Every structure is written in C-alpha cells, then in structure tokens.
Amino acid sequence: MGATYFFGVPFMYWDFGTLAFLLRDQAGLDIQPGEIPEVTAPARFIFVPERAGEFVELQQRYPGGRLQELRAADQHLLALIYDW
C-alpha cells in the first residue's frame, strides 16, 4: 500500500498518540477540510465520520477503489477507508 491520506483534521490528526503508535510504520498525511490531494496509486484514504461527506467528491476523482466502513460494536461509524 502507498501513502495514507487522513481526512481527520480538525477532529483528529495522523500523528495523534494512539494512531501514531499503532501505525508507526505507515506513512500518512493530514488532509485539510475541502482539500482533495493529487495522488498516485496505490493510495489509502481514511475519513473520520465528521468528514465523511467529503468522500463522494474524492471517489469521483479516484473511482474504482474499494470502500470499507469501520464500525463499532453498536454499529456507529468510526471511519471510512477507501483503497485506490
């Protein structure tokens, strides 16, 4: 997998304590609200629920990827993960 683009700002950041520890070997970039980065495949995009509304625009720019919904035990959305 290539770089990870994290749509979490301003709610969560890629270098946040737990994420930084769990994903310490994975390159990642924080993406600002309203920004769609120019990327080359392969790429992974992760959206926190508060920014899930931006996913449609990203998917239009990078179609054909695989979407996973990460959900808690009570089924509330934790993250969208899109591998392209």
Residue pairs with C-beta under 8 A, 6 or more apart in sequence:
1 26
1 42
1 43
1 44
1 83
2 39
2 40
2 41
2 42
2 43
2 44
3 27
3 28
3 29
3 39
3 43
3 44
4 14
4 23
4 26
4 27
4 28
4 29
4 43
4 44
4 45
4 46
5 28
5 29
5 31
5 37
5 39
5 43
5 44
5 45
5 46
6 12
6 13
6 14
6 28
6 29
6 30
6 31
6 46
7 31
7 45
7 46
7 47
7 48
7 51
7 54
8 14
8 16
8 30
8 46
8 47
8 48
8 51
9 30
9 31
9 32
9 33
10 33
11 48
11 50
11 51
12 19
12 48
13 19
13 30
14 20
14 23
14 28
14 29
14 30
15 30
29 37
31 37
33 51
33 54
34 54
36 54
36 57
36 58
36 61
39 62
39 84
41 84
42 83
42 84
43 62
43 83
43 84
44 81
44 82
44 83
44 84
45 55
45 58
45 62
45 65
45 80
45 81
45 82
45 84
46 79
46 80
46 81
46 82
47 54
47 55
47 79
47 80
47 81
47 82
48 79
49 76
49 77
49 78
49 79
52 77
52 80
55 80
55 82
58 82
59 65
59 67
59 82
62 82
62 84
64 84
65 82
65 83
65 84
66 82
66 83
66 84
67 80
67 81
67 82
68 80
68 81
68 82
68 83
69 77
69 79
69 80
69 81
70 77
70 78
70 79
70 80
70 81
71 77
71 78
72 78
